[in-house]
């Protein structure tokens, strides 16, 4: 087992971790834990040879606890990475990469905001509201690491924009975050479907250019008059 690269869970016995099947695995002699935080070194460790990635579940998410690997290999690769980072060309490469990512992020933000604005398709009467809402949704959805639908590339940007608007409205214009939803299969999905219908009905009022009552419109209240 020590010759494999696998994912494990923290164990409740010293010197052991748990396999995904719930089996106790003894940590091999001479292995050490590389704490999370250095992505470059972590990638190097995984690529270089056998390792065990320790992840701990919390709610629906998994959080890294580090990587178990031979201690001598961790130290050798750490020294290798540190030596590379001391080279002036390394910093230049980092700076170039950062500028490229910032440019790509800015371009995507513009593209996404335009897609949100197009999906909203508000009557000219509420054009200012549409632009403001498009910016709010974009600011929330597109940051790297946000974990929102806007960060996926598995669906067209138009679908991402639509999903992001509905998600924003679910959290900002409904009581979803405070609802006590039964722990039953499909219950949360059904609640989201129901709230999405309400949100779409609200959006239709703006698309048709109808008179909006600021006191009763959840979107108007969420945006602030």
N, C-alpha and C positions, 0 to 999 in steps of 0.2 A: 504493500500500500504506500510506503514511503517513496516509492519510485514514481508515483503518479502526481499529477497536478489536479487537485480536487478542491471542492468547496466544503467547508465544515462549519459547525456551530460551536460556540463556547461550551465546554463541559463543566459539570458541577463537581468533578473530581480533579484534584491536582495532578498535572501531568497528562491529562486526557482532554480530548475534544470529542464531539459527537458527529457522526456521519449524517448525511441527509436522511438515511433510513433509521436513525436513532441508535446506531451502534457506537459503543465507546471505542475510540481509537487512541492508542498510546502515542504521545508525541515522540518521534524518534530521538534517540540519543544524539546530542550535539546540535540539535535544532534550536533556533531562537525566533522570537516574534519581532518582525519589522513593523512598527506602528504605522498607521495610516498618516498621510500628510505629504509624502514625497512621491508624486505620481510617476516621475521619471524613473526613480529607483525601483518603485514597485513594478513597473512594466519590465524593467531590466531583469528583476528577480524571476518573474513569471516566465519570461522568454528563455532564461539561461538554463533552467532545469526544473526538477520536481519541486513543488511547493504546495502548501495548503492555505487557501484563502479563508480566513475566519470571518464569518458574517453573523450578525445578531439581528433577529427580526424584532421590529417594533411597530406594532399596528400592521399596516399593509406594506411597509417598506423594510428594506434590509440595509443595515449599516455596517460598514467594514470595521473590523476590530484589528485588522493588520494581516500580515502574511507570515506563515511559519515556513522556514527554510533553513538549510544548514547555516550555522552561524558564520563559519569561515567564508561561505559564499556571499553572505550579506555584507560582511566587512570588506571583502575584496571588491565587490561591485560598488559599494558606497565610496570607497577610495577612488575607483575609476570615474564615477560620476562627478565627484568633487573636483578631480583633476581637470575634467572637461569643462566644468563651470568656471575654473580660474583662467581659461583661455579667453582672451579678448574677443575672438571670433564667436564664441558661444553667446556672449551678451548681444553682439550685433545680430546674430540669428534670432535671439529671443525678441529683440526690439522689432525686427522686420516681421516676425510672425504676429506680434501683438498689433502692429499697425494694419496688417492684412486682415486680422480677425475683426478689428474695430471697424474697418471699411465695410467688410461683409455684413457685420451686424447692423450698421447704419443703413445699408442698402436694403437689408431684409426688413428692417423696421418700417421703412418707407413703403415697401411693397405690401407688407402686411396691413398697415394702416389704410392703404388704398383699397385693399380687398375687404376690410371691415366696412369702410365707408360705402363701397359698392353693395355689400350685402344689406346694410341698413336701408339704403335707397329711400330716405325720408323725403317727404314733400318739401319743396323749396322753402316753405314756411318755417320748417324746422332744420334747415341746412346747417345752421350754427350748432344746433344740438347734435346733429349727426357727426360733425367734425370733432366736437368736443368728446363725444362718446367713443369715437374711433381712436382718438389719442389715448383715452383712459384705458381702453381694452388693450391697446398695443403696449402701453407702458407696463401693464400687468403681465401680459402673456409672452412677450418676446425675449426677455432677458435670458441669457444663457444660464442653465441650471434651474430655471423656474419650474420645470417639470410639467408644463402645460401642453395642451394639444398643439399650440403654435410652434413648438420645438420639433415636432415630428415631420418627417418627409414622406411618410407612407401614404398620405392623402394630399390632394391638390390644395394649394393655398386658399382657394375659395372655400373649401370645406373646413379648413382649419379656422378661417376667419369666422365662419358661421358658428362653429362649435365654441370658439372662444367668447363670442358675444353671449351665447346662451349660458355658458358657464359663469361669465361675469354677472349676468343678470340673476342667475340662481343664487349667487352669494350676496349680491348687493341689493336686490329688490324683493327677496322673499325671506321667509324665516327658516330656510333650509339648514343653516349652520346651527340652529338651536332646536331642530326637530329631534324627537326621540323615535327613531325608525326601528321597527321590529327586526331582530336578527334572523330574518327568514330569507331564503333564497329568492332573489328577484324583487324583494321589497324596496330596496334602495333604488334599483333601476326604475321601478314603477313610479316612485315619488319624483325622481328626476324627470321622467317623461311627462308627468302631470304638470310640474312646474315649468317645463319647457313650453308646453302648450300655452300656459298663462303668459309667459314672456313673449311668445310670438304674437299673441293677441294684443299685447301692449305695443309692440313694434308696429303692428298693422295700423294702429290709431295714428301714429306719426307718419306712416307712409301715405295714408289717405288724407293727411292734412287736417284731421279733425280738431275741434277745440279740445284742449287739454285742461283738466282741472288740477292745478298744482297741489291741491290739498289731498286728492285721492289717487293721483298717478304715482305708482311706486318708482318708476324710472325718473320722473321729474324730481321726486324727493331724494333719490339716490345721487343725482347729479348736483343737486342744490340749485336753488333759483337765484 
